[in-house]
């Protein structure tokens, strides 16, 4: 373990107000002006993960190199669900090495974000329901879909279930004091 990581505890047994996962320490950037002002609280983390933000999923090839993929995700029952097609390379990566990382972050100030290092497993069943929930979340305001599943998405597939072992979060609110009290999430 490095820096500020703590031993993982069962998220279901966390006390009220207690962190559910170990927090990885943030590396100190070369420019101290870019340093995150603090980690997110559990409430802020849950709020961020409810936003329809595209996540970046990292899976690992046989040779150890990383494949980075943009994915729809949902934060549900203290973990991430990600849709994959039945022949998706990400599925094979998880079957060979059941670990992955996911990063979700705001694209606007205060640039909140989270990185989760996860145990990964494949779930058979539930694909269609998860696909409908995610389509509603990501496309509810996009004409002509308004929450409907686009024809181009796979009609069948599997869910990747990503359960965090360690979480690192950040936000840069102190760099944007004029946003204090404003709804700065997405315009």
Buried (B, 14 or more C-beta within 10 A) or exposed (E): EEEEBEEBBEBEEBEEEEBBBBBBEBEEEEEEEEBBEEBBEBEBBEEBBEBBBEBBBBBBEEEEEEEEBEBBBBBEEBBBBBBBBEEBEBBBBBEEBBBBBBBBBBEEBBBBBBBBBBBBBEEEEEBEEBBEBBBBBBBEEEEEBEBEBEEEEBEEBBBBBBBBBBBBBBBBBEBBEEBEEEEBEEE
